[in-house]
Amino acid sequence: MSRQHGNAIEQQALDYLSRQGLKLVTRNFNTKMGEIDLIMQDGKTLVFVEVRYRKSPLFGNSAESVTWRKQKKLTLTAEFFLQRNSQMQNYPCRFDVIACSPGKNTADINWIKNAFQP
């Protein structure tokens, strides 16, 4: 998948979550340990969002591609984010996955709240 296509899928996920009432904190937060696609706020809860897209379910769906190794990277990156943003350290946190697959005009979106526990 091209970076341009990845950005478009991520934007669709952001638009979807925004319509559900979540507020964007930052996107594409990078560290040496990894990247978090979207960091959002759902009320007082900080939400770390991994956006996944699979063109074909031949090797599993997009949600299944968030392996324990990827979960560990997301957790470490989230911890780093919280260390750098001390004003948010006491917020409850959760990890969501936006699992996307090809749709008619846009990606079909499956929002998995609290997809895993660190």
Backbone hydrogen bonds, N-H to C=O, Kabsch-Sander energy under -0.5 kcal/mol:
donor,donor_aa,acceptor,acceptor_aa,energy
6,G,2,S,-2.6
7,N,3,R,-2.6
8,A,4,Q,-1.9
9,I,5,H,-2.4
10,E,6,G,-2.5
11,Q,7,N,-2.3
12,Q,8,A,-2.1
13,A,9,I,-2.2
14,L,10,E,-2.5
15,D,11,Q,-2.8
16,Y,12,Q,-2.4
17,L,13,A,-2.7
18,S,14,L,-2.5
19,R,15,D,-2.1
20,Q,16,Y,-1.1
21,G,18,S,-1.6
22,L,17,L,-2.1
23,K,41,Q,-2.5
25,V,39,I,-3.1
26,T,39,I,-1.8
28,N,37,D,-2.9
29,F,36,I,-2.1
30,N,28,N,-0.7
31,T,34,G,-2.5
36,I,29,F,-2.2
37,D,35,E,-0.5
37,D,49,V,-0.5
38,L,49,V,-1.8
39,I,26,T,-3.0
40,M,38,L,-0.5
40,M,47,V,-3.0
41,Q,23,K,-2.7
42,D,45,T,-3.1
43,G,41,Q,-0.6
45,T,42,D,-1.9
46,L,92,P,-3.0
47,V,40,M,-3.6
48,F,46,L,-0.5
48,F,94,R,-2.6
49,V,38,L,-3.3
49,V,47,V,-0.6
50,E,96,D,-2.2
51,V,49,V,-0.5
52,R,50,E,-0.5
52,R,98,I,-3.0
54,R,100,C,-1.7
59,F,56,S,-0.5
60,G,57,P,-2.1
65,S,61,N,-0.6
65,S,62,S,-0.9
66,V,63,A,-1.6
67,T,65,S,-1.5
71,Q,67,T,-2.6
72,K,68,W,-2.2
73,K,69,R,-1.9
74,L,70,K,-2.5
75,T,71,Q,-2.5
76,L,72,K,-2.5
77,T,73,K,-2.4
78,A,74,L,-2.5
79,E,75,T,-2.4
80,F,76,L,-2.0
81,F,77,T,-2.3
82,L,78,A,-2.4
83,Q,79,E,-2.0
84,R,80,F,-1.9
85,N,81,F,-1.1
88,M,85,N,-2.5
89,Q,86,S,-1.3
91,Y,88,M,-1.7
94,R,46,L,-1.9
95,F,116,F,-0.5
96,D,48,F,-2.3
96,D,94,R,-0.5
97,V,112,I,-2.1
98,I,50,E,-2.7
99,A,97,V,-0.7
99,A,110,N,-2.8
100,C,52,R,-3.2
100,C,98,I,-0.6
101,S,108,D,-1.8
108,D,101,S,-3.2
110,N,99,A,-2.0
111,W,109,I,-0.5
112,I,97,V,-3.1
112,I,110,N,-0.7
113,K,111,W,-0.8
115,A,95,F,-2.0
115,A,112,I,-0.7
116,F,95,F,-0.9
